């Protein structure tokens, strides 16, 4: 079992024939992802080769869905073209759209997020994210598939790098699904969305939630956990030493006064019973203790 992505997912790649698309399509295929096509209007009707595997290139997302039954799109296109690419996928009725692209204008993200919500059919992950992986089944994005295998921990993270580190630190237990939601001010899938999905997944036993300074997403997640999540949750908040008033790395990581600080987020999470580590390694050890007790 997993959330959002399974071995049966049929994946297309928008921007598959570009440099990033080519590199990561090769990696996704190597990890077992069922990639059924790519989209590039200029190369429609052609095919692309990836280590001996031939993948068809379609002129549009709608054509790719019609011909392959695709239900996931991973987007590797430059920021200025991202909005149009996402809107095309939404209009074609694509159920899951994973937007890897960094540097997408917030105005554009707001537009395609609103369109996705209005559609009632499309879930967006990202933008500015590493994607989603269900180890041993499917990998939609840039998460290295060799870090960790299948297991019963769910992971949701704002940070790509910390997604990888947490998977590595807990590789002895493995993951049901790991999802990087991205660190922009507006993201298509939130901590709360992932927490609800992991709560509902019978094969996820415990959840790691990684946040960072800025905004109030972690505080809202804490309130949601209190009312809706019965599984053990361990948290980590990046940015305890960040100065106030500066944007740190991710576009959404800006602190104003006491609002959005790591300490405030830690306090909110601990108040609802979430154990919060001071470092990624300490966080992983907290989860290790939980899993060991669950397995007794």
VOLUMKOL-678066 format. One line per 5 residues: number of its first residue (from 1); for each residue x, z, y of N, C-alpha, C. Coordinates in Angstrom, 2 decimals. Example, Ala and Ser with C-alpha at 12.3 -4.5 7.8 and 13.67 -1.06 7.14 Angstrom:
2
1 = 13.19:7.80:-5.69:12.30:7.80:-4.50:13.20:7.80:-3.30 | 12.85:7.08:-2.25:13.67:7.14:-1.06:12.90:7.87:0.03
This chain:
296
1 = 0.86:0.00:-1.19:0.00:0.00:0.00:0.89:0.00:1.23 | 0.35:-0.41:2.35:1.13:-0.50:3.58:0.15:-0.66:4.72 | 0.67:-0.72:5.95:-0.20:-0.99:7.08:0.17:-2.33:7.72 | -0.85:-3.11:8.02:-0.75:-4.35:8.79:-0.04:-5.51:8.08 | 0.92:-5.23:7.17:1.73:-6.29:6.58:1.92:-6.00:5.10
6 = 1.63:-6.99:4.24:1.74:-6.80:2.80:2.44:-7.99:2.16 | 2.64:-7.90:0.85:3.28:-9.00:0.11:2.41:-10.26:0.14 | 1.13:-10.10:0.42:0.23:-11.25:0.47:0.16:-11.90:1.84 | 0.82:-11.31:2.84:0.80:-11.87:4.20:1.45:-13.24:4.21 | 0.78:-14.19:4.87:1.33:-15.54:5.03:1.78:-15.70:6.48
11 = 3.09:-15.87:6.65:3.71:-15.77:7.96:4.12:-17.14:8.49 | 3.82:-17.39:9.77:4.42:-18.53:10.46:5.32:-18.00:11.58 | 6.22:-18.84:12.05:7.15:-18.46:13.11:7.00:-19.44:14.26 | 6.55:-18.95:15.40:6.51:-19.76:16.61:7.89:-19.68:17.27 | 8.50:-20.84:17.43:9.89:-20.87:17.88:10.87:-20.84:16.72
16 = 10.44:-21.27:15.55:11.26:-21.18:14.34:12.53:-21.99:14.42 | 12.49:-23.13:15.14:13.64:-24.02:15.15:14.63:-23.73:16.27 | 14.35:-22.73:17.12:15.32:-22.31:18.12:16.41:-21.47:17.47 | 17.41:-21.07:18.25:18.56:-20.35:17.67:18.15:-19.01:17.08 | 17.39:-18.20:17.84:16.96:-16.90:17.31:15.95:-17.08:16.18
21 = 15.04:-18.02:16.35:14.06:-18.26:15.31:14.70:-18.70:14.01 | 15.70:-19.56:14.10:16.40:-20.02:12.90:17.12:-18.87:12.21 | 17.84:-18.09:12.99:18.61:-16.98:12.42:17.71:-15.98:11.70 | 16.63:-15.60:12.35:15.81:-14.54:11.78:14.82:-15.07:10.74 | 14.45:-16.33:10.83:13.65:-16.91:9.74:14.47:-16.90:8.45
26 = 15.75:-17.24:8.56:16.63:-17.18:7.38:16.65:-15.78:6.79 | 16.75:-14.77:7.64:16.81:-13.39:7.17:15.47:-12.93:6.59 | 14.39:-13.33:7.23:13.07:-12.95:6.71:12.82:-13.56:5.34 | 13.17:-14.84:5.18:13.02:-15.49:3.89:13.86:-14.81:2.82 | 15.09:-14.43:3.19:15.99:-13.77:2.23:15.44:-12.42:1.77
31 = 14.63:-11.79:2.61:14.07:-10.47:2.26:12.73:-10.60:1.55 | 12.30:-11.82:1.26:11.10:-12.01:0.47:9.82:-12.32:1.23 | 9.93:-12.45:2.55:8.74:-12.75:3.36:8.19:-14.13:2.99 | 6.89:-14.21:2.87:6.24:-15.48:2.55:6.01:-16.27:3.83 | 7.05:-17.01:4.26:6.95:-17.83:5.47:6.43:-19.20:5.07
36 = 5.25:-19.54:5.60:4.57:-20.76:5.17:4.68:-21.89:6.18 | 5.28:-21.62:7.34:5.42:-22.69:8.33:5.99:-22.20:9.63 | 6.31:-23.18:10.48:6.76:-22.89:11.82:5.97:-23.75:12.79 | 6.08:-23.42:14.09:5.35:-24.19:15.11:6.32:-24.67:16.17 | 6.35:-25.99:16.37:7.10:-26.62:17.45:6.46:-27.99:17.68
41 = 5.69:-28.14:18.78:4.98:-29.40:19.01:5.91:-30.63:19.01 | 7.15:-30.45:19.42:8.09:-31.58:19.49:8.60:-31.98:18.11 | 8.43:-31.10:17.11:8.95:-31.41:15.78:7.84:-31.39:14.72 | 6.61:-31.57:15.18:5.48:-31.56:14.26:5.65:-32.62:13.17 | 5.34:-32.24:11.95:5.45:-33.18:10.84:6.80:-33.17:10.16
46 = 7.76:-32.52:10.77:9.08:-32.40:10.16:9.14:-31.14:9.30 | 10.29:-30.87:8.73:10.52:-29.61:8.02:11.88:-29.09:8.41 | 12.07:-27.79:8.25:13.34:-27.14:8.56:13.89:-26.51:7.29 | 15.21:-26.54:7.15:15.86:-26.03:5.95:16.52:-24.68:6.24 | 16.29:-23.73:5.34:16.87:-22.40:5.47:17.47:-22.00:4.12
51 = 18.77:-22.15:4.00:19.46:-21.81:2.75:18.78:-22.43:1.53 | 18.45:-23.69:1.67:17.87:-24.41:0.54:16.36:-24.38:0.46 | 15.72:-23.60:1.31:14.25:-23.56:1.31:13.73:-24.40:2.46 | 12.81:-25.27:2.17:12.23:-26.15:3.18:10.92:-25.56:3.69 | 10.81:-25.47:5.02:9.61:-24.91:5.64:9.02:-25.95:6.58
56 = 7.72:-26.20:6.45:7.04:-27.22:7.26:6.92:-26.77:8.72 | 7.01:-27.75:9.62:6.84:-27.48:11.05:5.54:-28.13:11.51 | 4.69:-27.35:12.14:3.39:-27.83:12.60:3.38:-27.96:14.12 | 2.42:-28.74:14.60:2.36:-28.97:16.04:1.63:-27.89:16.80 | 0.85:-27.07:16.10:0.10:-26.00:16.76:-0.16:-24.88:15.78
61 = -0.51:-23.72:16.31:-0.86:-22.59:15.46:-2.14:-22.89:14.69 | -3.09:-23.52:15.35:-4.36:-23.85:14.69:-4.12:-24.75:13.48 | -3.23:-25.73:13.64:-2.92:-26.63:12.53:-2.23:-25.86:11.40 | -1.32:-24.96:11.76:-0.61:-24.17:10.75:-1.58:-23.31:9.95 | -2.54:-22.69:10.64:-3.54:-21.86:9.95:-4.39:-22.71:9.02
66 = -4.82:-23.88:9.52:-5.68:-24.77:8.72:-4.97:-25.22:7.45 | -3.68:-25.52:7.56:-2.94:-26.10:6.43:-2.40:-25.04:5.47 | -2.14:-23.84:5.96:-1.45:-22.84:5.13:-2.23:-21.55:4.90 | -3.26:-21.30:5.71:-3.96:-20.02:5.63:-3.17:-18.87:6.22 | -2.24:-19.18:7.11:-1.39:-18.15:7.73:-2.22:-17.07:8.39
71 = -1.76:-15.81:8.25:-2.47:-14.70:8.91:-1.53:-13.81:9.71 | -0.27:-14.20:9.84:0.69:-13.48:10.68:1.55:-14.50:11.42 | 1.78:-14.28:12.70:2.73:-15.11:13.44:3.79:-14.23:14.06 | 5.05:-14.64:13.92:6.16:-13.96:14.58:6.66:-14.89:15.68 | 6.79:-14.36:16.89:7.09:-15.21:18.04:8.52:-14.99:18.54
76 = 9.30:-16.07:18.49:10.65:-16.11:19.04:10.72:-17.24:20.07 | 10.15:-17.01:21.23:10.23:-18.01:22.29:10.70:-17.32:23.57 | 11.31:-18.05:24.52:11.78:-17.44:25.77:10.65:-16.77:26.54 | 11.00:-15.78:27.36:9.97:-15.00:28.08:8.97:-15.85:28.86 | 9.44:-16.91:29.51:8.52:-17.68:30.36:7.48:-18.46:29.55
81 = 7.73:-18.64:28.26:6.77:-19.35:27.41:5.96:-18.41:26.51 | 6.27:-17.12:26.57:5.67:-16.19:25.61:4.17:-16.06:25.78 | 3.71:-15.94:27.02:2.27:-15.78:27.23:1.49:-16.94:26.61 | 1.92:-18.17:26.85:1.22:-19.32:26.31:1.25:-19.31:24.78 | 2.38:-18.90:24.21:2.50:-18.86:22.75:1.54:-17.84:22.15
86 = 1.46:-16.66:22.77:0.57:-15.62:22.26:-0.89:-16.03:22.43 | -1.22:-16.59:23.60:-2.60:-17.02:23.83:-3.01:-18.11:22.84 | -2.07:-19.00:22.50:-2.37:-20.04:21.51:-2.71:-19.40:20.16 | -1.93:-18.40:19.77:-2.17:-17.72:18.50:-3.52:-16.99:18.51 | -3.84:-16.34:19.63:-5.12:-15.63:19.75:-6.28:-16.61:19.65
91 = -6.18:-17.72:20.39:-7.26:-18.72:20.40:-7.46:-19.35:19.03 | -6.38:-19.39:18.22:-6.49:-19.95:16.87:-7.03:-18.95:15.87 | -7.20:-17.68:16.32:-7.75:-16.65:15.45:-6.73:-15.97:14.54 | -5.46:-15.97:14.96:-4.43:-15.32:14.15:-4.64:-13.81:14.12 | -4.74:-13.19:12.93:-5.03:-11.76:12.86:-3.91:-10.85:13.37
96 = -2.64:-11.22:13.11:-1.52:-10.38:13.52:-0.47:-11.24:14.21 | -0.08:-10.84:15.42:0.92:-11.57:16.20:2.03:-10.59:16.57 | 3.25:-10.87:16.10:4.40:-10.00:16.33:5.29:-10.67:17.38 | 5.37:-10.05:18.56:6.08:-10.65:19.69:7.45:-9.98:19.84 | 8.49:-10.67:19.40:9.84:-10.11:19.43:10.45:-10.20:20.83
101 = 10.07:-11.19:21.59:10.71:-11.53:22.86:10.85:-10.35:23.82 | 12.05:-10.21:24.39:12.33:-9.20:25.41:12.24:-9.84:26.78 | 11.86:-9.05:27.78:11.83:-9.55:29.15:10.56:-10.29:29.52 | 9.48:-10.06:28.77:8.20:-10.68:29.11:7.62:-9.98:30.34 | 7.25:-10.73:31.38:6.65:-10.07:32.56:5.44:-9.23:32.18
106 = 5.34:-8.04:32.76:4.23:-7.14:32.42:2.88:-7.79:32.72 | 2.82:-8.59:33.78:1.57:-9.29:34.11:1.16:-10.21:32.97 | 2.13:-10.88:32.36:1.83:-11.77:31.23:1.36:-10.97:30.02 | 2.04:-9.85:29.75:1.63:-9.01:28.62:0.21:-8.50:28.82 | -0.10:-8.08:30.05:-1.45:-7.59:30.33:-2.48:-8.68:30.05
111 = -2.14:-9.92:30.40:-3.08:-11.03:30.20:-3.32:-11.29:28.72 | -2.25:-11.37:27.93:-2.51:-11.69:26.52:-3.01:-10.49:25.73 | -2.70:-9.28:26.19:-3.27:-8.09:25.54:-4.78:-8.05:25.78 | -5.20:-8.35:27.00:-6.63:-8.38:27.31:-7.34:-9.46:26.49 | -6.67:-10.60:26.33:-7.26:-11.69:25.54:-7.39:-11.29:24.08
116 = -6.39:-10.59:23.56:-6.45:-10.14:22.17:-7.59:-9.15:21.96 | -7.73:-8.20:22.90:-8.82:-7.24:22.79:-10.19:-7.93:22.85 | -10.28:-8.91:23.75:-11.56:-9.64:23.89:-11.87:-10.44:22.65 | -10.84:-10.91:21.97:-11.06:-11.74:20.77:-11.68:-10.93:19.63 | -11.30:-9.66:19.55:-11.80:-8.82:18.48:-11.19:-9.13:17.12
121 = -10.24:-10.06:17.07:-9.65:-10.46:15.78:-8.14:-10.33:15.73 | -7.47:-10.30:16.87:-6.01:-10.34:16.88:-5.39:-9.00:17.24 | -4.47:-8.54:16.40:-3.63:-7.39:16.72:-2.27:-7.91:17.17 | -1.77:-7.38:18.29:-0.44:-7.72:18.77:0.50:-6.55:18.51 | 1.69:-6.85:18.02:2.78:-5.87:17.96:3.85:-6.36:18.93
126 = 4.29:-5.47:19.84:5.25:-5.87:20.85:4.56:-6.04:22.19 | 5.24:-6.73:23.11:6.51:-7.45:22.99:7.73:-6.52:23.03 | 8.91:-7.16:23.07:10.18:-6.42:23.15:10.27:-5.40:22.02 | 10.12:-5.91:20.80:10.10:-5.01:19.65:10.86:-5.64:18.48 | 11.24:-4.82:17.48:11.91:-5.38:16.31:10.96:-5.87:15.23
131 = 9.66:-5.62:15.40:8.68:-6.10:14.44:8.26:-5.05:13.45 | 7.89:-5.49:12.25:7.31:-4.61:11.24:7.83:-5.01:9.87 | 8.12:-4.01:9.05:8.60:-4.28:7.70:7.88:-3.36:6.71 | 7.41:-3.96:5.64:6.96:-3.22:4.48:8.00:-3.48:3.40 | 8.94:-2.55:3.20:10.10:-2.82:2.34:9.71:-3.32:0.95
136 = 10.40:-4.35:0.53:10.16:-4.92:-0.78:8.99:-5.87:-0.83 | 8.25:-5.98:0.28:7.07:-6.85:0.30:7.16:-7.94:1.36 | 7.34:-7.53:2.62:7.36:-8.51:3.70:8.05:-7.94:4.92 | 8.64:-8.82:5.71:9.39:-8.42:6.89:9.10:-9.42:8.00 | 8.37:-8.98:9.03:8.00:-9.86:10.13:8.72:-9.41:11.39
141 = 9.90:-9.98:11.64:10.68:-9.59:12.80:12.16:-9.58:12.51 | 12.86:-8.63:13.13:14.33:-8.62:13.07:14.89:-7.35:12.43 | 14.05:-6.53:11.81:14.54:-5.32:11.15:15.36:-5.71:9.92 | 16.60:-5.24:9.81:17.40:-5.56:8.62:16.73:-5.02:7.36 | 16.48:-5.90:6.39:15.71:-5.50:5.21:16.51:-4.64:4.25
146 = 17.83:-4.62:4.41:18.68:-3.90:3.45:18.84:-2.42:3.77 | 18.29:-1.95:4.88:18.51:-0.56:5.30:17.87:0.43:4.33 | 16.61:0.17:3.96:15.87:1.13:3.13:14.87:0.39:2.28 | 14.57:0.97:1.13:13.58:0.39:0.23:12.21:1.00:0.42 | 11.36:0.71:-0.55:9.98:1.20:-0.50:9.92:2.70:-0.78
151 = 8.98:3.36:-0.13:8.78:4.79:-0.32:7.47:5.20:0.29 | 7.36:6.48:0.66:6.06:6.99:1.08:6.09:7.61:2.49 | 7.09:7.22:3.29:7.16:7.66:4.68:6.70:6.52:5.57 | 5.85:6.82:6.54:5.48:5.85:7.57:6.31:6.10:8.82 | 6.77:5.04:9.47:7.61:5.17:10.66:7.04:4.32:11.78
156 = 6.83:4.93:12.95:6.45:4.19:14.15:7.40:4.58:15.26 | 7.94:3.57:15.96:9.00:3.84:16.93:8.92:2.91:18.12 | 9.23:3.47:19.30:9.38:2.64:20.49:10.70:1.88:20.49 | 11.70:2.43:19.84:13.06:1.90:19.91:13.44:1.14:18.65 | 13.97:-0.08:18.83:14.44:-0.84:17.69:15.62:-0.19:17.00
161 = 16.63:0.18:17.79:17.84:0.77:17.23:17.53:2.06:16.48 | 16.67:2.89:17.04:16.32:4.15:16.39:15.44:3.92:15.16 | 14.70:2.82:15.14:13.99:2.44:13.92:14.99:2.24:12.79 | 16.03:1.48:13.09:17.05:1.20:12.06:17.76:2.47:11.62 | 18.13:3.31:12.60:18.85:4.54:12.24:17.99:5.45:11.37
166 = 16.71:5.60:11.73:15.84:6.49:10.96:15.63:5.96:9.54 | 15.49:4.65:9.42:15.35:4.06:8.09:16.60:4.33:7.25 | 17.76:4.19:7.88:19.02:4.44:7.17:19.13:5.92:6.77 | 18.80:6.80:7.72:18.93:8.24:7.46:18.01:8.70:6.32 | 16.87:8.04:6.18:15.91:8.45:5.16:15.80:7.41:4.03
171 = 16.86:6.65:3.83:16.84:5.60:2.81:16.70:6.16:1.40 | 17.06:7.45:1.23:16.91:8.05:-0.10:15.44:8.28:-0.46 | 14.55:8.26:0.54:13.12:8.41:0.28:12.37:7.09:0.42 | 12.74:6.27:1.38:12.10:4.97:1.56:10.81:5.04:2.38 | 10.26:3.87:2.67:9.16:3.76:3.63:8.01:2.92:3.10
176 = 6.80:3.33:3.44:5.64:2.49:3.15:5.65:1.30:4.11 | 5.72:1.60:5.39:5.88:0.58:6.43:6.64:1.21:7.59 | 7.50:0.41:8.23:8.14:0.83:9.48:7.76:-0.18:10.55 | 7.29:0.33:11.68:6.82:-0.55:12.75:7.48:-0.16:14.07 | 8.09:-1.15:14.71:8.66:-0.96:16.04:7.68:-1.51:17.05
181 = 7.11:-0.63:17.88:6.03:-1.07:18.77:6.54:-1.61:20.10 | 7.84:-1.38:20.42:8.38:-1.84:21.69:8.30:-0.79:22.77 | 9.17:-0.95:23.78:9.26:0.06:24.83:8.79:-0.39:26.19 | 8.05:-1.49:26.26:7.55:-1.95:27.54:6.37:-1.09:28.02 | 6.03:-1.17:29.31:4.91:-0.37:29.82:3.58:-0.69:29.13
186 = 3.39:-1.94:28.72:2.19:-2.33:27.98:2.63:-2.89:26.64 | 2.10:-2.34:25.56:2.38:-2.87:24.22:1.06:-3.05:23.49 | 1.06:-4.02:22.58:-0.18:-4.36:21.90:-0.64:-3.35:20.88 | 0.31:-2.70:20.21:-0.01:-1.67:19.23:0.66:-0.38:19.67 | -0.07:0.71:19.71:0.44:1.97:20.22:0.81:2.92:19.09
191 = 1.45:4.03:19.47:1.68:5.10:18.50:0.38:5.49:17.82 | -0.68:5.62:18.61:-1.96:6.08:18.08:-2.51:5.10:17.05 | -2.40:3.81:17.33:-2.86:2.80:16.36:-2.14:2.96:15.02 | -0.82:3.14:15.09:-0.03:3.27:13.87:-0.32:4.59:13.17 | -0.47:5.66:13.93:-0.78:6.96:13.33:-2.10:6.90:12.57
196 = -3.10:6.26:13.16:-4.40:6.13:12.48:-4.25:5.34:11.19 | -3.49:4.24:11.24:-3.31:3.41:10.05:-2.56:4.17:8.96 | -1.53:4.93:9.33:-0.79:5.71:8.34:-1.66:6.84:7.77 | -2.47:7.44:8.62:-3.39:8.49:8.15:-4.34:7.92:7.11 | -4.78:6.69:7.30:-5.74:6.06:6.40:-5.10:5.47:5.15
201 = -3.77:5.33:5.15:-3.08:4.69:4.04:-2.83:5.70:2.91 | -3.42:5.52:1.74:-3.27:6.51:0.67:-1.85:6.62:0.12 | -1.00:5.67:0.41:0.36:5.72:-0.13:1.40:6.07:0.93 | 0.95:6.56:2.08:1.85:7.16:3.07:1.62:8.67:3.04 | 2.67:9.43:2.75:2.54:10.89:2.62:2.88:11.64:3.91
206 = 3.77:11.07:4.73:4.22:11.75:5.94:4.67:10.70:6.95 | 4.74:11.09:8.21:4.96:10.12:9.29:6.09:10.59:10.20 | 6.98:9.66:10.55:7.96:9.90:11.60:7.54:9.10:12.82 | 7.47:9.77:13.97:7.11:9.11:15.22:8.27:9.24:16.21 | 8.80:8.11:16.64:9.91:8.12:17.60:9.40:7.62:18.95
211 = 9.58:8.47:19.96:9.19:8.10:21.31:10.40:8.10:22.22 | 10.15:7.98:23.50:11.23:8.05:24.48:10.63:8.44:25.83 | 11.50:8.78:26.75:11.05:9.18:28.08:10.22:8.09:28.74 | 9.41:8.52:29.68:8.59:7.59:30.45:7.17:7.51:29.94 | 6.23:7.40:30.88:4.83:7.26:30.51:4.27:8.52:29.84
216 = 3.10:8.37:29.23:2.47:9.52:28.59:2.01:9.19:27.18 | 2.59:8.15:26.57:2.14:7.71:25.24:2.30:8.82:24.20 | 3.40:9.56:24.28:3.65:10.60:23.29:2.69:11.78:23.48 | 2.38:12.10:24.73:1.42:13.17:24.98:0.03:12.78:24.45 | -0.35:11.53:24.65:-1.64:11.07:24.13:-1.62:11.05:22.60
221 = -0.48:10.68:22.04:-0.35:10.71:20.57:-0.49:12.13:20.05 | 0.07:13.09:20.78:-0.04:14.48:20.35:-1.50:14.92:20.30 | -2.26:14.57:21.33:-3.68:14.92:21.35:-4.42:14.27:20.18 | -4.03:13.03:19.86:-4.67:12.32:18.74:-4.32:13.00:17.42 | -3.05:13.37:17.26:-2.62:14.03:16.03:-3.42:15.32:15.80
226 = -3.60:16.07:16.86:-4.33:17.35:16.75:-5.72:17.14:16.17 | -6.39:16.09:16.58:-7.78:15.89:16.20:-7.98:15.00:14.97 | -6.96:14.19:14.62:-7.22:13.14:13.63:-6.22:13.02:12.49 | -5.05:13.64:12.59:-4.02:13.42:11.58:-3.79:14.69:10.77 | -3.97:14.59:9.46:-3.77:15.74:8.59:-2.43:15.68:7.85
231 = -1.78:14.53:7.87:-0.49:14.40:7.19:0.62:14.98:8.05 | 1.72:15.45:7.44:2.84:15.98:8.23:3.44:14.91:9.13 | 3.72:15.29:10.38:4.34:14.37:11.34:5.60:15.03:11.90 | 6.69:14.26:11.92:7.94:14.70:12.53:8.22:13.76:13.70 | 8.70:14.31:14.81:8.92:13.49:16.00:10.34:13.55:16.53
236 = 10.70:12.51:17.27:11.94:12.50:18.03:11.65:11.81:19.35 | 12.18:12.36:20.43:12.00:11.77:21.76:13.37:11.47:22.34 | 13.67:10.21:22.56:14.96:9.82:23.12:14.97:10.04:24.62 | 16.07:10.60:25.13:16.23:10.69:26.57:16.28:12.09:27.15 | 16.72:13.08:26.36:16.77:14.45:26.88:17.73:14.59:28.06
241 = 18.76:13.76:28.12:19.76:13.89:29.19:19.58:12.86:30.30 | 18.47:12.12:30.28:18.27:11.08:31.28:17.97:11.67:32.66 | 18.53:11.08:33.73:18.23:11.55:35.09:16.83:11.13:35.51 | 16.23:11.92:36.40:14.89:11.61:36.88:14.90:10.38:37.77 | 13.79:9.63:37.74:13.58:8.55:38.69:14.31:7.26:38.40
246 = 14.97:7.16:37.24:15.69:5.93:36.92:15.09:5.30:35.67 | 15.05:3.97:35.67:14.63:3.25:34.48:15.80:3.22:33.51 | 15.56:3.65:32.30:16.63:3.76:31.30:16.37:2.80:30.14 | 17.05:1.67:30.14:16.93:0.75:29.01:15.60:0.05:28.98 | 14.64:0.59:28.27:13.33:-0.04:28.17:12.59:0.02:29.51
251 = 11.82:-1.02:29.75:11.12:-1.11:31.03:10.15:0.03:31.26 | 9.65:0.62:30.16:8.69:1.70:30.30:9.31:3.07:30.42 | 10.65:3.14:30.31:11.31:4.44:30.25:11.73:4.91:31.63 | 10.77:5.27:32.46:11.06:5.79:33.79:10.37:7.14:33.95 | 11.12:8.09:34.48:10.63:9.45:34.61:10.37:9.76:36.08
256 = 9.20:10.32:36.39:8.88:10.73:37.75:8.64:12.23:37.76 | 9.57:12.98:38.38:9.44:14.43:38.39:9.45:14.96:36.98 | 8.50:15.86:36.65:8.44:16.42:35.31:7.61:15.56:34.38 | 6.92:14.56:34.95:6.07:13.70:34.13:6.91:12.72:33.34 | 6.67:12.64:32.04:7.37:11.66:31.22:8.71:12.10:30.70
261 = 9.09:13.36:30.93:10.39:13.82:30.45:10.35:14.08:28.94 | 11.55:14.06:28.34:11.64:14.34:26.91:11.14:15.75:26.60 | 11.48:16.71:27.49:11.08:18.10:27.27:9.56:18.24:27.28 | 8.89:17.54:28.21:7.43:17.62:28.29:6.79:17.02:27.04 | 7.37:15.93:26.57:6.84:15.28:25.37:7.07:16.16:24.14
266 = 8.25:16.76:24.05:8.54:17.66:22.94:7.55:18.82:22.93 | 7.30:19.39:24.09:6.38:20.53:24.20:4.98:20.14:23.73 | 4.52:18.95:24.15:3.18:18.50:23.76:3.08:18.30:22.26 | 4.12:17.74:21.65:4.10:17.48:20.21:4.18:18.78:19.42 | 5.07:19.67:19.84:5.22:20.92:19.11:3.96:21.79:19.21
271 = 3.23:21.64:20.31:2.01:22.43:20.49:0.93:22.07:19.47 | 1.04:20.87:18.88:0.04:20.46:17.88:0.63:20.47:16.47 | 1.78:21.12:16.31:2.34:21.30:14.98:3.32:20.25:14.52 | 3.71:19.35:15.42:4.70:18.33:15.07:6.10:18.92:15.24 | 6.90:18.85:14.19:8.29:19.29:14.30:9.09:18.21:15.02
276 = 9.85:18.60:16.05:10.59:17.64:16.86:12.08:17.91:16.74 | 12.84:16.90:16.34:14.29:17.04:16.24:14.97:16.75:17.56 | 16.12:17.38:17.79:16.89:17.14:19.01:17.74:15.88:18.90 | 18.02:15.45:17.66:18.79:14.23:17.41:18.10:13.45:16.30 | 18.40:12.16:16.15:17.81:11.42:15.03:18.14:12.04:13.67
281 = 19.37:12.51:13.51:19.77:13.10:12.24:18.99:14.39:11.96 | 18.83:15.23:12.98:18.04:16.46:12.81:16.59:16.12:12.47 | 16.07:15.09:13.11:14.70:14.64:12.83:14.57:14.19:11.38 | 15.54:13.40:10.93:15.53:12.94:9.53:15.59:14.11:8.56 | 16.39:15.12:8.89:16.50:16.30:8.02:15.19:17.08:7.98
286 = 14.48:17.13:9.09:13.16:17.77:9.10:12.21:17.03:8.14 | 12.23:15.72:8.20:11.38:14.93:7.30:11.85:15.08:5.85 | 13.14:15.15:5.65:13.66:15.31:4.29:13.13:16.60:3.67 | 13.10:17.66:4.46:12.57:18.93:3.96:11.10:18.83:3.60 | 10.34:18.12:4.43:8.91:17.94:4.16:8.71:17.17:2.86
291 = 9.47:16.08:2.70:9.30:15.23:1.50:9.71:15.96:0.25 | 10.75:16.77:0.36:11.19:17.54:-0.82:10.12:18.53:-1.24 | 9.47:19.16:-0.26:8.40:20.11:-0.59:7.18:19.39:-1.18 | 6.88:18.18:-0.66:5.76:17.42:-1.19:5.99:16.97:-2.61 | 7.26:16.76:-2.96:7.59:16.23:-4.28:7.79:17.33:-5.32
296 = 7.68:18.59:-4.91:7.86:19.69:-5.88:6.70:19.75:-6.87
